[in-house]
Each structure stands twice: as structure tokens, then as C-alpha cells.
Amino acid sequence: MTGSDPKQPVTNPQGSGRLATLKTHGRARTALLLLAFLLAPQAHSEVTKLAFPSDSGLDFVWWPNLTVPANWEQDYDASVANAINILVPSGGSFSDADTIIYARAFFLETPGTPQTLRAFIDRDFESHKSFDPTLRIAESAPLKIADGTGLEAHTFFPEQSGSWEKVAYGEDGQFYIIFVLSSRSQQGFEDALSDYALAVESYTREPEDPVEPVESHQSE
């Protein structure tokens, strides 16, 4: 479950592809911190986990934490409404920004989630090519996160109209994670590339708990 309602998609001004049905704003709600043990088995990650009261119980929201680059800010309401960490240029909002940066986490145990990162990426390609068969998808240089791990990255460029995007894909514990730069124009895309790389590089993937050494008790 997420903070967005799939029954009531809202057309996003970004226009097409992965942003076409995201909500442009959300009703501010009081968040309850979702305790880590609710997501068993526990694995370390820099993923914010929130829960909100709803008619059906609790709606869970999670997104990768990022350091916000200078001259950018988080649109919190839009982030909660879509369960995505959305950054917009300072003073703007998700509803009117020409260029955004966002990070999203996909819980591995959600029914229908691919079992491998490769399958997850391939499904993303297929989904966007089915939406726009003319979309040009090309591999790009890997993008590094804080621990130096390089994430597979690809550009998604429209042949005519649509969003200019770069997407980096990774895995962290119980989640697949993606980091996206999306712009309505090629110029906006190019202008934001360095800030996007800084945001991705800020993501910290914590190591698993170390395994305690087992003492050897040999008889003398």
C-alpha cells in the first residue's frame, strides 16, 4: 500500500511516461513513524518508512532519503501523496516545476514485484516502450551512491514530445530503489544533471549487521 490512490489517478503536468498518473498535491496528514520491526525480516537501509491512518487501517509510505542539493527543496505533500521523495527547484512545486528529481523505493515482497533487479529494470523498459514505442532508451555511465557502488543508469529521451529522463536503478535490503531526473525540456534536463548526480551520491546504503565470529573450543 502507498500514499497514492490508484483508483483516482491525477494527470501530472510533466506529461507522460512514469509521471503521467502521479498526484500533483496531497492532503497534509500527521505521519506515524513506521517501526522497523513491522517490515520483517529487518535489513538496514536509508529508506524513510511512514504510516498514515486510513479507512482500511494504515497506508504505508516509503522513499529513499536524499541530501537536497542547493537551490532545491522537497515537495513534502506531493511526496506523501505519491510515496516518492520529490525534489523541486526552490520556490516551486511538483505541479508547476519543469524539472524534478525524485527517488522511489519498491518493497520486494509486494505481490507482482520481479524477483531480480535485472527483471525489474527490464519490466520498466517494457512498460515505457509500450506507452511510447518511439522512446529512445540508452545505457548511461553508472551513477555512484555514497558507498561508491555504481548503479546501472539509462536515459529515456522522447522522439518528439514527452519528458527527458535519466534513471538509476539499485537494490537495498528489502527494496528496489530508483533515482530519476525528469524534465519537460532537453535544456532543463542538461542543466539539472550535476544536481541530480549529487543527490544520488548522497544516498547511503548501510551495511548488513556484521556476523559475530564463532569461538573455537578445541579440547587440549
Residue, then its C-alpha position, 0 to 999 in steps of 0.5 A: m500500500t502507498g500514499s497514492d490512490p490508484k483508483q483516482p489517478v491525477t494527470n501530472p503536468q510533466g506529461s507522460g511516461r512514469l509521471a503521467t498518473l502521479k498526484t500533483h498535491g496531497r492532503a497534509r496528514t500527521a505521519l506515524l513513524l513506521l517501526a522497523f520491526l513491522l517490515a520483517p525480516q529487518a535489513h538496514s537501509e536509508v529508506t524513510k518508512l511512514a504510516f498514515p491512518s486510513d479507512s482500511g487501517l494504515d497506508f504505508v509510505w516509503w522513499p529513499n532519503l536524499t541530501v537536497p542539493a542547493n537551490w532545491e527543496q522537497d515537495y513534502d505533500a506531493s511526496v506523501a501523496n505519491a510515496i516518492n521523495i520529490l525534489v523541486p527547484s526552490g520556490g516551486s512545486f511538483s505541479d508547476a516545476d519543469t524539472i524534478i528529481y525524485a527517488r522511489a523505493f519498491f518493497l520486494e515482497t509486494p505481490g507482482t514485484p520481479q524477483t531480480l533487479r535485472a527483471f525489474i529494470d527490464r519490466d520498466f523498459e517494457s512498460h515505457k516502450s509500450f506507452d511510447p514505442t518511439l522512446r529512445i532508451a540508452e545505457s548511461a555511465p553508472l551513477k555512484i551512491a555514497d558507498g561508491t557502488g555504481l548503479e546501472a543508469h539509462t536515459f529515456f529521451p522522447e522522439q518528439s514530445g514527452s519528458w527527458e529522463k535519466v534513471a538509476y536503478g539499485e537494490d537495498g535490503q528489502f527494496y528496489i530503489i530508483f533515482v530519476l531526473s525528469s524534465r519537460s525540456q532537453q535544456g532543463f534536463e542538461d542543466a539539472l544533471s550535476d544536481y541530480a548526480l549529487a543527490v544520488e551520491s548522497y544516498t547511503r546504503e548501510p551495511e548488513d549487521p556484521v556476523e559475530p565470529v564463532e569461538s573455537h573450543q578445541s579440547e587440549 
